[in-house]
Amino acid sequence: MAHLVGPDGAPIAVGDGLGVPVEQWQPGDLIVQSHVLQLPADIPTGEYWLQTGAYWLDTQERWAFQLSDGSTSDHLLLDKITILE
């Protein structure tokens, strides 16, 4: 998943879709994705975050993973984006 989220964590723009069924994955596979996020025309100026993660399509349950500090999460904040006028 690729989401642009606001300060409250709510998604502003979503670009999901893996394109490679899990059943076809093999050990050692490297899957590279590209997402296009369509921003709403009326998006307010301010700071937003790019967020990534993965989830099961049938249940929408997010996958948990371990962060470098040892904690677990179901998403990863990638970078802050500032929307200007």
N, C-alpha and C positions, 0 to 999 in steps of 0.2 A: 504494500500500500504506500501511497505517497499522498500526504495531506498538507495543506497549508492551514494552520490553525491560528485562531486569535488568542489574545491574552487569557481568555477564560478556557482555552482548550477546545472550543467548538470549531468544527471544520468550516472553512470558508470556501475551499476548493479541494476537490478529491480527484485523484488519478489512480484508480485501482485496476488490477488485472495482471495476472502473471503471464498468461499466454503459453505456459508449459505445464501440462497436467502433472500432478505429484506422482502419479503412477509411472510416469516416464523418467523420473529422476534416477540417476545412477550415482553410486559413491564417486566422489571426486568431481562431479559436475560443477561448473561455474555458470551461474545464470546472471546475466547483465540485463537490466531493464532501463527503459527510458519512459518518462511520464510527461504529459503535457497537462498543466493545470490552468484551466480557464478561470480567470479572476472575474468576479462580478463587476459590471460597469460602475456600480455605485459603492465599491469598496471604500471604506473610510481610510484616510491617511493614518499611519501608525505602524507599530511593530507587530510582525507575525512570525511564526516559526514553521520551518519545513519539518515534517515528521514522517518517519517510515516505520514499517513493521510488517507483520504477516498475520493472516487469520485464515481459519477454515471457512471455505465458501458456504458450506451447507448450514453451519451454526453461527457464523459471524464471530466465533470465539477467537480472540487474539492469541497468538503463540507467545509464550513467555521465553525470555532469554536472559542470560547473565551478563551484566555490565562489567567493565574493567575493574570497578571498585568492589565487586563481589555481590552487589545487590541485583535484584531481578526486576524486570520491567516488561510491559507488553508493547512498548513503542520506544523509539529513539529520536530525540530531537537532533536534527542535523545542522541547521543554521538559522540565524535570525534574518528576516527580510524586512526592510523598511519601505513602506509604500508612501511615496511623496505625491504632492499635488500634480 
